[in-house]
Amino acid sequence: MGTLIPNTQRQPSVEEIAAGRDAVATGDVALAAQIRATGRGPGDAAACNRQH
């Protein structure tokens, strides 16, 4: 189970959770805040492709 994102009706996908972790790990505070707020960031597909 991933961390629940408040104020959303759906669970984040594995890629979205990983993108949030990447943003935090790289210190991208604005991107991390955007992912927390919206549940997704601009590079979700790219992050997924990078992991595979």
Backbone atoms as SQL, in Angstrom:
CREATE TABLE atoms (id INTEGER PRIMARY KEY, chain TEXT, resi INTEGER, resn TEXT, atom TEXT, x REAL, y REAL, z REAL);
INSERT INTO atoms VALUES
  (1, 'A', 1, 'MET', 'N', 0.839, -1.193, 0.000),
  (2, 'A', 1, 'MET', 'CA', 0.000, 0.000, 0.000),
  (3, 'A', 1, 'MET', 'C', 0.879, 1.249, 0.000),
  (4, 'A', 2, 'GLY', 'N', 0.586, 2.157, -0.896),
  (5, 'A', 2, 'GLY', 'CA', 1.329, 3.403, -0.932),
  (6, 'A', 2, 'GLY', 'C', 0.738, 4.408, 0.036),
  (7, 'A', 3, 'THR', 'N', 1.399, 5.518, 0.155),
  (8, 'A', 3, 'THR', 'CA', 0.886, 6.585, 0.998),
  (9, 'A', 3, 'THR', 'C', -0.320, 7.214, 0.314),
  (10, 'A', 4, 'LEU', 'N', -1.373, 7.437, 1.066),
  (11, 'A', 4, 'LEU', 'CA', -2.556, 8.069, 0.501),
  (12, 'A', 4, 'LEU', 'C', -2.286, 9.536, 0.215),
  (13, 'A', 5, 'ILE', 'N', -2.740, 9.981, -0.930),
  (14, 'A', 5, 'ILE', 'CA', -2.670, 11.403, -1.256),
  (15, 'A', 5, 'ILE', 'C', -3.996, 12.023, -0.838),
  (16, 'A', 6, 'PRO', 'N', -3.984, 13.015, 0.050),
  (17, 'A', 6, 'PRO', 'CA', -5.242, 13.585, 0.525),
  (18, 'A', 6, 'PRO', 'C', -6.013, 14.263, -0.602),
  (19, 'A', 7, 'ASN', 'N', -7.336, 14.321, -0.444),
  (20, 'A', 7, 'ASN', 'CA', -8.221, 15.034, -1.369),
  (21, 'A', 7, 'ASN', 'C', -8.252, 14.421, -2.758),
  (22, 'A', 8, 'THR', 'N', -7.960, 13.120, -2.874),
  (23, 'A', 8, 'THR', 'CA', -8.098, 12.468, -4.173),
  (24, 'A', 8, 'THR', 'C', -8.949, 11.228, -3.993),
  (25, 'A', 9, 'GLN', 'N', -9.572, 10.799, -5.060),
  (26, 'A', 9, 'GLN', 'CA', -10.460, 9.646, -5.016),
  (27, 'A', 9, 'GLN', 'C', -9.752, 8.366, -5.449),
  (28, 'A', 10, 'ARG', 'N', -8.535, 8.480, -5.964),
  (29, 'A', 10, 'ARG', 'CA', -7.860, 7.325, -6.528),
  (30, 'A', 10, 'ARG', 'C', -6.491, 7.141, -5.888),
  (31, 'A', 11, 'GLN', 'N', -5.990, 5.934, -5.955),
  (32, 'A', 11, 'GLN', 'CA', -4.641, 5.656, -5.474),
  (33, 'A', 11, 'GLN', 'C', -3.639, 6.046, -6.557),
  (34, 'A', 12, 'PRO', 'N', -2.490, 6.580, -6.170),
  (35, 'A', 12, 'PRO', 'CA', -1.450, 6.835, -7.167),
  (36, 'A', 12, 'PRO', 'C', -0.905, 5.512, -7.699),
  (37, 'A', 13, 'SER', 'N', -0.470, 5.535, -8.945),
  (38, 'A', 13, 'SER', 'CA', 0.121, 4.335, -9.523),
  (39, 'A', 13, 'SER', 'C', 1.542, 4.171, -9.002),
  (40, 'A', 14, 'VAL', 'N', 2.114, 3.015, -9.259),
  (41, 'A', 14, 'VAL', 'CA', 3.505, 2.768, -8.864),
  (42, 'A', 14, 'VAL', 'C', 4.422, 3.814, -9.483),
  (43, 'A', 15, 'GLU', 'N', 4.173, 4.148, -10.741),
  (44, 'A', 15, 'GLU', 'CA', 5.014, 5.144, -11.410),
  (45, 'A', 15, 'GLU', 'C', 4.884, 6.509, -10.752),
  (46, 'A', 16, 'GLU', 'N', 3.668, 6.864, -10.352),
  (47, 'A', 16, 'GLU', 'CA', 3.461, 8.164, -9.712),
  (48, 'A', 16, 'GLU', 'C', 4.169, 8.225, -8.362),
  (49, 'A', 17, 'ILE', 'N', 4.089, 7.131, -7.602),
  (50, 'A', 17, 'ILE', 'CA', 4.778, 7.088, -6.311),
  (51, 'A', 17, 'ILE', 'C', 6.283, 7.203, -6.530),
  (52, 'A', 18, 'ALA', 'N', 6.804, 6.473, -7.510),
  (53, 'A', 18, 'ALA', 'CA', 8.236, 6.521, -7.803),
  (54, 'A', 18, 'ALA', 'C', 8.653, 7.912, -8.262),
  (55, 'A', 19, 'ALA', 'N', 7.822, 8.556, -9.077),
  (56, 'A', 19, 'ALA', 'CA', 8.138, 9.907, -9.539),
  (57, 'A', 19, 'ALA', 'C', 8.211, 10.868, -8.359),
  (58, 'A', 20, 'GLY', 'N', 7.303, 10.709, -7.398),
  (59, 'A', 20, 'GLY', 'CA', 7.336, 11.544, -6.199),
  (60, 'A', 20, 'GLY', 'C', 8.596, 11.308, -5.389),
  (61, 'A', 21, 'ARG', 'N', 8.999, 10.034, -5.252),
  (62, 'A', 21, 'ARG', 'CA', 10.233, 9.721, -4.534),
  (63, 'A', 21, 'ARG', 'C', 11.433, 10.306, -5.249),
  (64, 'A', 22, 'ASP', 'N', 11.452, 10.209, -6.596),
  (65, 'A', 22, 'ASP', 'CA', 12.559, 10.768, -7.367),
  (66, 'A', 22, 'ASP', 'C', 12.653, 12.272, -7.148),
  (67, 'A', 23, 'ALA', 'N', 11.500, 12.941, -7.150),
  (68, 'A', 23, 'ALA', 'CA', 11.489, 14.392, -6.983),
  (69, 'A', 23, 'ALA', 'C', 12.038, 14.774, -5.615),
  (70, 'A', 24, 'VAL', 'N', 11.639, 14.030, -4.590),
  (71, 'A', 24, 'VAL', 'CA', 12.130, 14.314, -3.242),
  (72, 'A', 24, 'VAL', 'C', 13.623, 14.014, -3.159),
  (73, 'A', 25, 'ALA', 'N', 14.041, 12.891, -3.752),
  (74, 'A', 25, 'ALA', 'CA', 15.446, 12.489, -3.675),
  (75, 'A', 25, 'ALA', 'C', 16.351, 13.494, -4.367),
  (76, 'A', 26, 'THR', 'N', 15.879, 14.105, -5.453),
  (77, 'A', 26, 'THR', 'CA', 16.701, 15.062, -6.181),
  (78, 'A', 26, 'THR', 'C', 16.532, 16.475, -5.637),
  (79, 'A', 27, 'GLY', 'N', 15.683, 16.634, -4.626),
  (80, 'A', 27, 'GLY', 'CA', 15.507, 17.942, -4.015),
  (81, 'A', 27, 'GLY', 'C', 14.627, 18.868, -4.834),
  (82, 'A', 28, 'ASP', 'N', 13.849, 18.310, -5.753),
  (83, 'A', 28, 'ASP', 'CA', 12.974, 19.142, -6.582),
  (84, 'A', 28, 'ASP', 'C', 11.695, 19.426, -5.799),
  (85, 'A', 29, 'VAL', 'N', 11.761, 20.450, -4.963),
  (86, 'A', 29, 'VAL', 'CA', 10.664, 20.720, -4.031),
  (87, 'A', 29, 'VAL', 'C', 9.394, 21.096, -4.777),
  (88, 'A', 30, 'ALA', 'N', 9.522, 21.905, -5.812),
  (89, 'A', 30, 'ALA', 'CA', 8.339, 22.337, -6.556),
  (90, 'A', 30, 'ALA', 'C', 7.658, 21.149, -7.223),
  (91, 'A', 31, 'LEU', 'N', 8.459, 20.257, -7.814),
  (92, 'A', 31, 'LEU', 'CA', 7.880, 19.090, -8.473),
  (93, 'A', 31, 'LEU', 'C', 7.255, 18.164, -7.444),
  (94, 'A', 32, 'ALA', 'N', 7.929, 17.977, -6.314),
  (95, 'A', 32, 'ALA', 'CA', 7.375, 17.121, -5.264),
  (96, 'A', 32, 'ALA', 'C', 6.040, 17.679, -4.780),
  (97, 'A', 33, 'ALA', 'N', 5.961, 19.003, -4.618),
  (98, 'A', 33, 'ALA', 'CA', 4.712, 19.626, -4.180),
  (99, 'A', 33, 'ALA', 'C', 3.628, 19.456, -5.239),
  (100, 'A', 34, 'GLN', 'N', 4.013, 19.574, -6.517),
  (101, 'A', 34, 'GLN', 'CA', 3.027, 19.403, -7.590),
  (102, 'A', 34, 'GLN', 'C', 2.498, 17.978, -7.588),
  (103, 'A', 35, 'ILE', 'N', 3.380, 17.008, -7.423),
  (104, 'A', 35, 'ILE', 'CA', 2.951, 15.608, -7.422),
  (105, 'A', 35, 'ILE', 'C', 2.050, 15.350, -6.217),
  (106, 'A', 36, 'ARG', 'N', 2.412, 15.905, -5.054),
  (107, 'A', 36, 'ARG', 'CA', 1.551, 15.729, -3.881),
  (108, 'A', 36, 'ARG', 'C', 0.184, 16.365, -4.117),
  (109, 'A', 37, 'ALA', 'N', 0.175, 17.525, -4.766),
  (110, 'A', 37, 'ALA', 'CA', -1.074, 18.260, -4.948),
  (111, 'A', 37, 'ALA', 'C', -1.960, 17.621, -6.016),
  (112, 'A', 38, 'THR', 'N', -1.357, 17.126, -7.083),
  (113, 'A', 38, 'THR', 'CA', -2.142, 16.682, -8.238),
  (114, 'A', 38, 'THR', 'C', -2.125, 15.175, -8.405),
  (115, 'A', 39, 'GLY', 'N', -1.201, 14.502, -7.744),
  (116, 'A', 39, 'GLY', 'CA', -1.084, 13.063, -7.923),
  (117, 'A', 39, 'GLY', 'C', -0.248, 12.675, -9.122),
  (118, 'A', 40, 'ARG', 'N', 0.201, 13.661, -9.885),
  (119, 'A', 40, 'ARG', 'CA', 1.078, 13.322, -11.007),
  (120, 'A', 40, 'ARG', 'C', 1.943, 14.514, -11.374),
  (121, 'A', 41, 'GLY', 'N', 3.045, 14.228, -12.030),
  (122, 'A', 41, 'GLY', 'CA', 3.961, 15.269, -12.452),
  (123, 'A', 41, 'GLY', 'C', 4.124, 15.246, -13.959),
  (124, 'A', 42, 'PRO', 'N', 4.887, 16.187, -14.499),
  (125, 'A', 42, 'PRO', 'CA', 5.022, 16.290, -15.956),
  (126, 'A', 42, 'PRO', 'C', 5.803, 15.136, -16.573),
  (127, 'A', 43, 'GLY', 'N', 6.621, 14.443, -15.787),
  (128, 'A', 43, 'GLY', 'CA', 7.492, 13.417, -16.359),
  (129, 'A', 43, 'GLY', 'C', 7.104, 12.000, -16.002),
  (130, 'A', 44, 'ASP', 'N', 5.809, 11.737, -15.738),
  (131, 'A', 44, 'ASP', 'CA', 5.412, 10.395, -15.305),
  (132, 'A', 44, 'ASP', 'C', 5.807, 9.324, -16.311),
  (133, 'A', 45, 'ALA', 'N', 5.496, 9.548, -17.589),
  (134, 'A', 45, 'ALA', 'CA', 5.802, 8.542, -18.602),
  (135, 'A', 45, 'ALA', 'C', 7.312, 8.369, -18.738),
  (136, 'A', 46, 'ALA', 'N', 8.040, 9.480, -18.701),
  (137, 'A', 46, 'ALA', 'CA', 9.491, 9.405, -18.824),
  (138, 'A', 46, 'ALA', 'C', 10.097, 8.656, -17.644),
  (139, 'A', 47, 'ALA', 'N', 9.578, 8.907, -16.448),
  (140, 'A', 47, 'ALA', 'CA', 10.092, 8.216, -15.265),
  (141, 'A', 47, 'ALA', 'C', 9.829, 6.725, -15.371),
  (142, 'A', 48, 'CYS', 'N', 8.656, 6.374, -15.881),
  (143, 'A', 48, 'CYS', 'CA', 8.310, 4.964, -16.021),
  (144, 'A', 48, 'CYS', 'C', 9.247, 4.303, -17.022),
  (145, 'A', 49, 'ASN', 'N', 9.478, 4.967, -18.157),
  (146, 'A', 49, 'ASN', 'CA', 10.349, 4.391, -19.176),
  (147, 'A', 49, 'ASN', 'C', 11.773, 4.253, -18.665),
  (148, 'A', 50, 'ARG', 'N', 12.215, 5.210, -17.864),
  (149, 'A', 50, 'ARG', 'CA', 13.568, 5.175, -17.319),
  (150, 'A', 50, 'ARG', 'C', 13.738, 3.960, -16.409),
  (151, 'A', 51, 'GLN', 'N', 12.699, 3.639, -15.634),
  (152, 'A', 51, 'GLN', 'CA', 12.806, 2.530, -14.686),
  (153, 'A', 51, 'GLN', 'C', 12.823, 1.182, -15.377),
  (154, 'A', 52, 'HIS', 'N', 12.232, 1.099, -16.558),
  (155, 'A', 52, 'HIS', 'CA', 12.162, -0.191, -17.251),
  (156, 'A', 52, 'HIS', 'C', 13.276, -0.261, -18.268);
